[in-house]
Amino acid sequence: MTDSLVLIGALAIAIERFVEPFSNYVKKTIFRDEGSDEKKAANALWRRVFALGFGTIIGLVIALVFELDVVSSMAGTSIDNGDVLTGLILGLGIGPVHEIVKYVEKKKNKAGQEAEDAATNTAVNKANAAGKIDTDS
């Protein structure tokens, strides 16, 4: 699973870097920072929409052409349209990848804590059964 996260992170960064010059071109030619504050805000929004849309298209194309289904491998089970979900995650950039990493880390830490608690409970139960721990005090 770690390899999957590294792959998806690297591809998301690469797509962001690929989209950046196009986004800068659009900023200079179509959605310029000129006019009223409202127009500037609208242009900034449209630049962001362009960058996310273009990145998502690139991510989808990469995931579908190379049949990347990182989502299913991380879930541990087959997910319908996992390659499409992978493409969306790739195209939206490194932000969603960070959220997935945080989720996986929390899940892993929780599973580790539950295993540790279960081991502690098992040891206490064995000691109680052997009469080594006085639970009445």
Stockholm file with secondary structure:
# STOCKHOLM 1.0

chainA/1-137         MTDSLVLIGALAIAIERFVEPFSNYVKKTIFRDEGSDEKKAANALWRRVFALGFGTIIGLVIALVFELDVVSSMAGTSIDNGDVLTGLILGLGIGPVHEIVKYVEKKKNKAGQEAEDAATNTAVNKANAAGKIDTDS
#=GR chainA/1-137 SS CHHHHHHHHHHHHHHHHHHHHHHHHHHHHTSCSCSSHHHHHHHHHHHHHHHHHHHHHHHHHHHHHTTCCHHHHHHTSCCTTHHHHHHHHHHHCHHHHHHHHHHHHHHHHHHHHHHHHHHHHHHHHHHHHTTCSCTTC
#=GC SS_cons         CHHHHHHHHHHHHHHHHHHHHHHHHHHHHTSCSCSSHHHHHHHHHHHHHHHHHHHHHHHHHHHHHTTCCHHHHHHTSCCTTHHHHHHHHHHHCHHHHHHHHHHHHHHHHHHHHHHHHHHHHHHHHHHHHTTCSCTTC
//
